[in-house]
Amino acid sequence: MALNRGELPVRARSGGELAERVRRAEDYALLGARVVVELHSESRAAKPSTRAWAITRRAQRAHRRQAARQQRGEQHQAGRVERTSRPQPEREMVADVR
């Protein structure tokens, strides 16, 4: 540490900077790295059209996921009905003879 003082992380210079670091740490803790990176890329896009595209893409993926969830639920219900409507083989009761 004494040899590499220039390599030490710089402390926040103002209360606002410190508050931003705390907010960022909370975002990572609550949302996870993937979500934070995606939100950051949406809000920090160089062109407004890029930002609009990212937001539109997020909405489209949400709709696709919702449709896939519904479809999985319907397939699950159909499989359940199919299994219960099959005739069950009759089982013989074997008496325990000791």
C-alpha positions as CSV (number, residue, x, y, z in Angstrom):
1,M,0.0,0.0,0.0
2,A,2.8,2.4,0.8
3,L,4.5,1.7,-2.5
4,N,1.4,2.0,-4.7
5,R,-0.4,5.1,-3.3
6,G,-1.4,6.1,-6.8
7,E,-3.2,2.8,-7.3
8,L,-5.5,3.2,-4.3
9,P,-9.2,3.8,-5.2
10,V,-10.2,7.5,-5.0
11,R,-12.7,8.4,-2.3
12,A,-15.9,10.3,-3.1
13,R,-15.2,14.0,-3.2
14,S,-18.7,15.2,-2.4
15,G,-21.9,14.0,-0.6
16,G,-23.6,13.6,-4.0
17,E,-20.9,11.4,-5.3
18,L,-21.0,9.3,-2.2
19,A,-24.8,9.0,-2.4
20,E,-24.5,7.9,-6.1
21,R,-22.1,5.1,-5.1
22,V,-24.5,4.0,-2.3
23,R,-27.4,4.0,-4.8
24,R,-25.4,2.0,-7.3
25,A,-24.4,-0.6,-4.7
26,E,-28.1,-0.9,-3.6
27,D,-29.1,-1.4,-7.3
28,Y,-26.6,-4.2,-7.7
29,A,-27.7,-5.8,-4.4
30,L,-31.4,-5.6,-5.2
31,L,-31.6,-6.1,-9.0
32,G,-28.4,-8.0,-9.9
33,A,-25.6,-7.1,-12.3
34,R,-27.4,-8.1,-15.5
35,V,-30.4,-5.8,-14.9
36,V,-28.2,-2.9,-13.7
37,V,-26.1,-3.1,-16.8
38,E,-29.1,-3.3,-19.1
39,L,-30.8,-0.3,-17.4
40,H,-27.5,1.7,-17.6
41,S,-27.1,0.9,-21.3
42,E,-30.7,2.1,-21.9
43,S,-30.4,5.4,-20.0
44,R,-26.9,6.3,-21.2
45,A,-27.3,5.7,-24.9
46,A,-25.5,8.1,-27.2
47,K,-28.4,8.7,-29.5
48,P,-32.1,9.0,-28.5
49,S,-33.0,6.4,-31.2
50,T,-30.7,3.9,-29.5
51,R,-32.4,4.4,-26.2
52,A,-35.8,4.1,-27.8
53,W,-34.7,0.9,-29.5
54,A,-33.5,-0.6,-26.2
55,I,-36.7,0.3,-24.3
56,T,-38.8,-1.2,-27.2
57,R,-36.7,-4.4,-27.2
58,R,-37.2,-4.7,-23.4
59,A,-41.0,-4.4,-23.9
60,Q,-41.0,-7.0,-26.7
61,R,-39.0,-9.5,-24.6
62,A,-41.4,-9.0,-21.7
63,H,-44.4,-9.8,-24.0
64,R,-42.6,-12.9,-25.4
65,R,-41.8,-14.1,-21.9
66,Q,-45.4,-13.6,-20.8
67,A,-46.7,-15.5,-23.9
68,A,-44.3,-18.3,-23.2
69,R,-45.3,-18.6,-19.6
70,Q,-49.0,-18.8,-20.6
71,Q,-48.2,-21.4,-23.2
72,R,-46.3,-23.5,-20.7
73,G,-49.2,-23.3,-18.3
74,E,-51.7,-24.4,-21.0
75,Q,-49.5,-27.2,-22.1
76,H,-49.1,-28.3,-18.5
77,Q,-52.9,-28.3,-18.0
78,A,-53.5,-30.2,-21.2
79,G,-51.0,-32.8,-20.2
80,R,-52.7,-33.1,-16.8
81,V,-56.1,-33.6,-18.4
82,E,-54.6,-36.1,-20.8
83,R,-53.1,-38.1,-18.0
84,T,-56.3,-38.2,-15.9
85,S,-58.5,-39.1,-18.8
86,R,-56.5,-42.3,-19.6
87,P,-58.1,-45.5,-18.4
88,Q,-56.2,-46.7,-15.3
89,P,-55.2,-50.4,-15.2
90,E,-57.0,-52.3,-12.6
91,R,-54.7,-53.5,-9.8
92,E,-55.3,-56.7,-7.9
93,M,-55.1,-56.5,-4.2
94,V,-52.8,-59.2,-2.9
95,A,-53.4,-60.3,0.6
96,D,-50.5,-60.4,2.8
97,V,-50.1,-64.0,3.8
98,R,-47.8,-64.6,6.7
